[in-house]
Amino acid sequence: MSVPRHAKPEPRGRSHPAHLERAVGLRRIPRMAPAWAAGLVAVLVATGMSLVASTGANAATITQAVSTSLVDGKVLAPGSTTAVNLPGVPSGAVSATFEIQGRYAWRSTKLSVCAGTKATSDCKSKPALVTPVQSLGKATVTVPLTADVRSVVVHNSAASVKTWLRLTGYTVPATNLPKTLVDRVVIAPSSSLTVDLASLPSLRSATFEVRAQYAYKATQVSVCAGTKASSSCTAKPALVSPVQKLGTATTTVDLSGASNKVTVYNSSASARVWLVLTGYVAEPAGGKPAPAPTTAPTKAPTPAPTKAPAPVPTTTPTPVPTATATPTPTPTPKPSPAPTTAPEPKPTTAPVPPPASGRPGAGNTGVPAGTPLTVHDGDLTITTPNAVIDSLDIRGFVAIQAPGVVIKNSIVRGRAIESDKGLVMVSKAVPASVTIQDSELAPSTPSYHIRGIIGANFTLIRTNIHHVVDQVLITGDNVTVQDSWFHDNAYWDNDPNYNNTPTHDDNIQISIGKNLRFTNNVMTGTKNAVLMITQDRGVVTDLVFSGNYVDGGACSVNLAEKSYGPISGLTFKDNVFGRSTRVANCAILAPTTTIPLLKVSNNVYTDGVAVTVKKG
């Protein structure tokens, strides 16, 4: 079905030669048309079981679509990996394509999909997905495979995240490609030619190399799904052929619902056209797979701790002896979603000191004694600016999504949950802010997933927070905590969110922020740190920590520079430090480059010895 060898190019500005006028236009072939031209009136049929590949250096390939769940809602801790085999992927496959989803990360984290059983540094530097905070993120990634590799490993970087991985296809070399379907056929202006790929399996898409030559003026060649060239298809031509010269382009056509047919359309000037099939994606056996969910599956089978401790009364426990440890603590990002099994929590051993006169404690923080409370069952989302929540017993979580909110004389208990969350979440999507005063944050079901309050732009006054992993997680500016009592952090020796290593619990953790004030608080009961500055998200500065009583942690105050460099604008004054740190004499730990920038004055241990900053 080729144009006769004697056919010559059209001269510019002249009418089309008769043999070109007759060549393709299905309604333009006269009764006496040559046999080679009349034969084009029939629909072309592609032969062979594989698609045409490029004649260039790249090998032709066939992609088989599948839908196989490999990881279903598994919680990956920071820095952890999970390896999975690739069922049904043949040994000759050169790549595999995946859909990856992540949700419930308390901060943004990177998920990488790497060939083999180890996550290389090169693979981790090119993550498949960077998850949003708490919300669902998803992406598609294609991973190259070698002949002896039929497994991949998923690596998580910075925060625990519930993860899903689905195999959506694999690619194998095509031994009988490329295959030419249209070979030097002249297509007249405003005419088309349909090719039927009936001999192939049902196709999701196909990739073609299209060429055109000998057009007397520039012309557009489109390759469209189905038997007609739609206006939307011709508006995006595969190739704009140059005048007289050979033009070449590659295009991929979505064949969903096209019954394996494609139509080649030429717009403006007769041209000799080639169409070469270079690859395709076949639908899974039995038809199209069910679409991937637009949201992560709900209610993943992830139980809360099997024996969570009952809430402890907000009375001051008796101090206990302190264990001494030598390692310097390192800041560890906070976790997210729920694991499939839960360990038994271990009671916190760090002591809560007897409150001195004026010190916050059981008698002067939390809901004032005798206050009648109204029960609110379920979560509470506040969207009204300047709303006042007074005297509620909230049996759920609180979301602050408006400015100027006040919560007072109330208790927030949360509920059983499968992913990391604060009892109070202050939104960053809207200019939200909240003042919490004379209130208590205490989970009814203590869990390694539950924090006290997460966000920025909040004030805590006379607030009692206990039996959470971290009382305060600060992710921005403008936070004040005063006259409050943080104690009895939730802790597990084998925390699933940390690869079954001990919980990294803090009274206060700050990843970024400025205008931060902490005054006249009692903060104890942690294993990791009372105040942990990580700079995980950005610079921390303009912080005043004054008049507090603190004790516990490996070191009570731990300052980490991370990639944002030395920390400036921090003031520590008039604080009293207990002697119960796991690292001896470690009230404040800071890098040598940060120490000269600190303003430290009148800080003492309980025995009157002046506090010095420890180099770390």
Buried (B, 14 or more C-beta within 10 A) or exposed (E): EEBEEEBEBBEEEEEBBEBBBBBBBBEBBEEEBEEBBBEBEEBBEBEBEBBBBBBEEEBBBBBBBBBBBBBEBBBBBBBBBBEBEBEEBEEEBBBBBBBBBBBBBBBBBBBBBBBBEEBEEEBBEEBBBBBBBBEBBBBBBBBEBEEEBBBBBBBBBBBBBBBBBBBBBBBBBBEEBBBBBBEBBBBBBEBBBBBBBEEBBBBBBBBBBBBBBBBBBBBBBBBBBBBEBEEEBBEEBBBBBBBBEEBBBBBBBEBEEBEBBBBBBBBBBBBBBBBBBBBBBBBBEEEEBEEBEEEBBEEBEBEBBEEBBEBBEBEBBEBEEBEEBEEBBEBBBBBBBBBEEBBEBBEBBBBBBEBEEEBBBBBBBBBBEEBEBEEBEEBBBBEEBEBEBBBBBBBBBBBBBBBBBBBBBBBBBBBBBBBBBBBBBBBBEEEBBBBBBBBBBBBBBBBBBBBBBBBBBBBBBBBBBBBBBBBBBBBBBBBBBBBBBBBBBBBBEBBBBBEBBBBBBBBBBBBBBBBBBBBBBBBBBBBBBBBBBBBBBBBBBBBBBBBBBBBBBBBBBBBBBBEBEBBBBBBBBBBBBBEBBBBEEBBBBBBEEBBEEBEBEEBBBEEEEEBEBBEB
